[in-house]
Amino acid sequence: MRNFLKYDDTQVVKYDSIILAVIYTVGHIFIAMTCNRIITGASLNMAAADAFVEPIINGFWFYFLLVYIKTNIEKKINNNSITFLSNAKLGLYLAILYTIGHIFIAMVCNRLLTGAPLNLAAIDALVEPIVNGFWFYLLFVVFNKYKMRSKAYSGKSNKSPAPGAYQSSKLAPVNNKKNID
């Protein structure tokens, strides 16, 4: 199946990445629940509800930023209504807005769902992403070591395969390196 999905040295669906994303997501939810319980003293079911609801709301915030705010800011920059911003740094501006909104959403969700005091909800909204950052890094390092070890045991290397090793992809028949010069 993997060879069937191969196109230009890249798999269309990378099973390793999907597995890694699932493991990260499950860990992220447990970290969010644990941080919430430790920092705010919320019950397990309320901490779990917050760990599921808050990311969903942040997904809508992300979408709103990309669709509505980005479009309006671009129009105002292009019409010279806003002179202190530039299109070249629009991604940075949106990242800052997203982060501020994310923290606000996390605080409000935590406060409303768990009944935690606002100061503890704010601490949780700042601490939990930092812990998840370490979780991401740890998972990334461990997963890369696993991949390197499994390549070493299987005899595979990081070198480019021989030209005859490529198989034609039925998904992308054009320019699939079947006949390499």
HUJOPE-V28952 format. One record per pair of residues at least 12 apart in sequence whose C-alpha atoms are under 7 Angstrom apart, sorted by the first residue. I is the first residue (numbers start at 1). GAP is how many residues later the second one is. If there is no record, write none. Layout:
i:I gap:GAP
i:I gap:GAP
This chain:
i:3 gap:164
i:4 gap:165
i:4 gap:166
i:5 gap:164
i:6 gap:163
i:7 gap:162
i:7 gap:165
i:7 gap:169
i:8 gap:168
i:8 gap:169
i:24 gap:112
i:28 gap:104
i:29 gap:22
i:31 gap:101
i:32 gap:19
i:32 gap:96
i:33 gap:14
i:33 gap:15
i:33 gap:18
i:35 gap:89
i:35 gap:93
i:36 gap:88
i:39 gap:81
i:39 gap:85
i:40 gap:76
i:40 gap:80
i:40 gap:81
i:42 gap:72
i:46 gap:67
i:46 gap:68
i:47 gap:67
i:50 gap:59
i:50 gap:60
i:50 gap:63
i:54 gap:51
i:54 gap:52
i:54 gap:55
i:58 gap:44
i:58 gap:47
i:62 gap:36
i:74 gap:13
i:103 gap:22
i:103 gap:23
i:106 gap:19
i:107 gap:14
i:107 gap:15
i:107 gap:18
i:163 gap:17
i:166 gap:12
